[in-house]
Amino acid sequence: MFRDVSSCNTYNYGDALYWDSRYIQEAGGAFDWYQRYSSLRPFVRRYVPTSSRVLMVGCGNALMSEDMVKDGYEDIMNIDISSVAIEMMGRKYEFVPQLKYMQMDVRDMSFFPDESFDSVMDKGTLDSLMCGTDAPISASRMLGEVSRLLKPGGTYMLITYGDPSARMPHLNRPTYGWNIFLYNLPRPDFKRPGGCSSTKSYLEPIPITEKGLLPADFVLEDPDSHFIYVCKKMDDTELRNIPTYPLTSEIL
């Protein structure tokens, strides 16, 4: 597993200094990476009850959490590596009790006890780490923390540009105990060539292969589309029922 350079540039997106500088320049603006809540709402409402305690990692200055509160969500903890973003958002939502803000690095969330959250939302944060130095180590630390913080039955929802070949090796580790469902969503401004219509339902999960990859006949309508990984943490009963396979000479 290597650094994901497919959509990286010269910026180190895993560096707090980069984000502090960016948020100072944006001076109170708002920006949602990849997708707005209106597009993600069907997936969020399907897997995250409004009564859930939600952790929004890498919240930045996005409107996602605000939109979720307007949709009935009651308890969202927002964290970001940038103290500038956290101070700005904390002031903005000072009188919104459903929203809380804390400066924190997703690679070390030891402030929170085990199984503290029903859901963890990630819109581009893992992607940022995958563009940084020591990307595989950073990703492993973050995802280990996410798994630790999730209650059994809880969900980690990752919205990313990374296709399964780039993301499943990081997500599909037995130690996390996740059942993973994959969806694909075109960019908000995507227009099909020639005004063609499509009968494809984006609300149906993609039947990935045994290796966690896209089927050979799967066609992306939008080559720059986003993937949604819904990682559901299995409870003890589900973990006990996972089949085990003996090592064979072929595997060894």
Number of C-alpha atoms within 10 A of each C-alpha: 10 10 17 18 11 11 11 15 10 7 11 17 20 22 15 16 14 13 20 17 13 14 20 13 10 11 11 13 11 13 13 15 16 17 19 16 18 10 13 14 14 12 17 18 13 9 16 21 15 16 11 16 19 27 25 22 23 25 28 28 22 19 16 23 24 16 15 21 17 10 13 12 21 17 20 24 18 23 23 23 23 24 19 22 28 25 13 19 23 17 11 12 14 13 9 11 11 18 21 19 21 18 16 19 17 23 18 14 17 13 7 12 11 15 15 14 24 21 29 24 25 20 25 21 24 25 24 21 24 28 22 22 14 13 20 18 15 19 24 16 15 21 19 18 19 25 23 20 23 24 18 19 16 25 28 27 23 23 25 23 21 23 17 19 12 17 23 16 13 14 23 17 13 9 9 19 20 23 17 20 17 20 19 23 23 20 15 12 7 13 13 12 8 6 7 7 9 8 5 8 10 13 12 12 15 15 14 17 10 8 11 18 18 17 12 8 6 10 9 11 16 14 10 13 18 20 20 23 26 22 25 23 24 18 14 11 8 13 13 10 8 9 6 7 6 6 8 7 6 5 6 5
